[in-house]
């Protein structure tokens, strides 16, 4: 079970986020200030740290430096600051992602999964299924060597299927992973539309899909 260190001085956010992360299967240790967080950082290792930048007795940047001195634990900054200078500062010191408040819960959970997957070495440069290849580092997909024109959301949807090749994905899981990339609102109804559009672009016959198969009453699966 991945262990997450959550550092946030807003107790309402800590309660809600801790509950949601535990529901996703993570073990969460919450700290409300820099002093207690520093003690935990020096005494144990975590799979991921989510840091608030502004704390009553310090800041998340100093904690990020402390983490990086003793481990390669990935870090996500959680803060009200979203100016470019703050983002660059956090990323330059080794942070893996940056989420500005107020945030969408599904967005944050998606980023947590992505960072943990990347840290675990599960992210490949390319994922090939039959004639289809997803070029992860380049953010594109090809079929028989020809690039497939995809929107940001279609690409994210395809990447989710490719990473979970052979596994059943429920509609709820898909919605959690794609949320609203590019500002496109996605709900259960529009998910059907996006899957239809994606099939039209990657399948030889969208009416008889080979890549994205519908599992009646369960969800979808890419491949056998």
RAHU-V875575 format. One record per residue. N is the residue number from 1. RES is the residue in one letter. SS is DSSP state (H for helix, E for strand, C for the rest). BURIAL is + if it has 16 or more other ideal C-beta (glycine too) atoms within 10 Angstrom, else -. D_FIRST is the distance of its C-alpha to the first C-alpha in Angstrom with 2 decimals. Layout:
N/RES/SS/BURIAL/D_FIRST  N/RES/SS/BURIAL/D_FIRST
//
This chain:
1/X/C/-/0.00  2/X/C/+/3.84  3/X/E/-/6.37  4/X/E/+/9.59  5/X/E/+/13.02  6/X/E/+/15.42  7/X/E/+/19.07  8/X/C/+/21.66  9/X/C/-/24.90  10/X/C/-/25.32  11/X/H/-/23.94  12/X/H/-/24.33  13/X/H/+/22.13  14/X/H/+/19.48  15/X/H/-/19.58  16/X/H/-/19.53  17/X/H/+/16.92  18/X/H/+/14.49  19/X/H/-/15.09  20/X/H/+/14.71  21/X/H/+/11.40  22/X/H/-/10.00  23/X/H/-/11.90  24/X/C/-/10.20  25/X/C/-/6.78  26/X/C/+/5.86  27/X/E/-/6.47  28/X/E/+/10.02  29/X/E/+/12.76  30/X/E/+/16.10  31/X/E/+/19.30  32/X/C/+/22.71  33/X/C/-/24.69  34/X/H/+/24.82  35/X/H/-/25.71  36/X/H/-/22.68  37/X/H/+/20.40  38/X/H/+/22.29  39/X/H/-/21.80  40/X/H/+/18.01  41/X/H/+/18.29  42/X/H/-/20.62  43/X/H/-/18.78  44/X/C/-/15.15  45/X/C/-/13.12  46/X/C/+/10.76  47/X/C/+/9.36  48/X/E/+/11.71  49/X/E/+/14.57  50/X/E/+/16.49  51/X/E/+/19.96  52/X/E/+/23.00  53/X/C/+/26.12  54/X/E/-/28.43  55/X/E/+/27.67  56/X/C/-/30.28  57/X/C/-/30.41  58/X/E/+/29.49  59/X/E/-/27.83  60/X/H/+/24.69  61/X/H/+/26.56  62/X/H/-/27.08  63/X/H/+/23.44  64/X/H/+/22.55  65/X/H/-/25.12  66/X/H/+/23.74  67/X/H/+/20.23  68/X/H/-/21.84  69/X/H/-/24.03  70/X/H/-/21.35  71/X/C/-/18.60  72/X/C/-/18.03  73/X/C/+/15.19  74/X/E/+/15.85  75/X/E/+/17.56  76/X/E/+/18.52  77/X/E/+/21.65  78/X/E/+/22.27  79/X/E/+/25.98  80/X/C/-/29.30  81/X/C/+/30.81  82/X/C/-/30.99  83/X/C/-/34.08  84/X/H/-/34.01  85/X/H/-/34.63  86/X/H/+/31.52  87/X/H/+/29.38  88/X/H/-/30.99  89/X/H/+/30.62  90/X/H/+/26.87  91/X/H/-/26.40  92/X/H/-/28.92  93/X/C/-/27.01  94/X/C/-/23.91  95/X/C/+/22.04  96/X/C/+/20.32  97/X/E/+/21.25  98/X/E/+/23.33  99/X/E/+/23.29  100/X/E/-/26.41  101/X/C/-/26.84  102/X/C/-/27.53  103/X/C/-/24.71  104/X/C/-/23.73  105/X/H/-/20.35  106/X/H/+/19.89  107/X/H/-/20.92  108/X/H/+/18.41  109/X/H/+/15.44  110/X/H/+/16.95  111/X/H/+/17.29  112/X/H/+/13.71  113/X/H/+/12.74  114/X/H/+/15.71  115/X/H/+/15.11  116/X/H/+/11.59  117/X/H/-/13.18  118/X/H/-/16.14  119/X/H/+/14.51  120/X/C/-/12.83  121/X/C/-/16.39  122/X/C/-/16.10  123/X/C/-/18.95  124/X/C/-/22.25  125/X/C/-/25.74  126/X/E/-/26.93  127/X/E/+/25.72  128/X/E/-/28.59  129/X/E/+/29.08  130/X/C/-/32.66  131/X/C/-/35.10  132/X/E/+/32.56  133/X/E/+/30.79  134/X/E/+/28.45  135/X/E/-/29.07  136/X/C/+/25.88  137/X/C/-/27.30  138/X/C/-/30.56  139/X/C/-/29.27  140/X/E/-/31.59  141/X/E/+/32.02  142/X/E/+/34.89  143/X/E/+/36.44  144/X/C/-/38.81  145/X/C/-/38.81  146/X/E/-/39.94  147/X/E/-/37.84  148/X/C/+/36.83  149/X/C/-/37.64  150/X/C/+/34.55  151/X/C/-/33.93  152/X/H/-/30.84  153/X/H/+/29.28  154/X/H/+/30.34  155/X/H/+/28.82  156/X/H/+/25.45  157/X/H/+/25.61  158/X/H/+/26.60  159/X/H/+/23.88  160/X/H/+/21.23  161/X/H/+/22.94  162/X/H/+/23.32  163/X/H/+/19.73  164/X/C/+/18.82  165/X/C/-/21.98  166/X/C/-/22.48  167/X/C/-/19.79  168/X/E/-/20.85  169/X/E/+/20.36  170/X/C/-/21.45  171/X/H/-/23.74  172/X/H/-/21.32  173/X/H/-/18.67  174/X/H/+/21.56  175/X/H/+/22.78  176/X/H/+/19.49  177/X/H/+/19.61  178/X/H/+/23.33  179/X/C/+/24.17  180/X/C/-/27.56  181/X/H/+/27.83  182/X/H/-/31.35  183/X/H/-/32.21  184/X/C/-/32.43  185/X/C/-/31.40  186/X/C/+/29.39  187/X/C/-/29.21  188/X/H/-/29.08  189/X/H/-/32.73  190/X/H/-/32.76  191/X/H/+/29.73  192/X/H/-/32.13  193/X/H/-/34.66  194/X/H/+/32.36  195/X/H/+/31.27  196/X/H/-/35.00  197/X/H/+/35.91  198/X/H/+/33.28  199/X/H/+/34.56  200/X/H/-/38.08  201/X/H/-/37.22  202/X/H/+/35.24  203/X/C/+/36.69  204/X/C/-/40.12  205/X/C/-/40.66  206/X/H/-/38.57  207/X/H/-/39.89  208/X/H/-/38.52  209/X/C/+/35.24  210/X/C/+/33.85  211/X/C/+/30.88  212/X/E/+/29.47  213/X/E/-/29.98  214/X/E/-/29.97  215/X/E/-/28.31  216/X/C/-/30.51  217/X/C/-/28.87  218/X/C/-/25.34  219/X/E/+/25.11  220/X/E/+/25.57  221/X/E/+/24.73  222/X/E/+/25.86  223/X/C/+/27.66  224/X/C/-/27.83
//
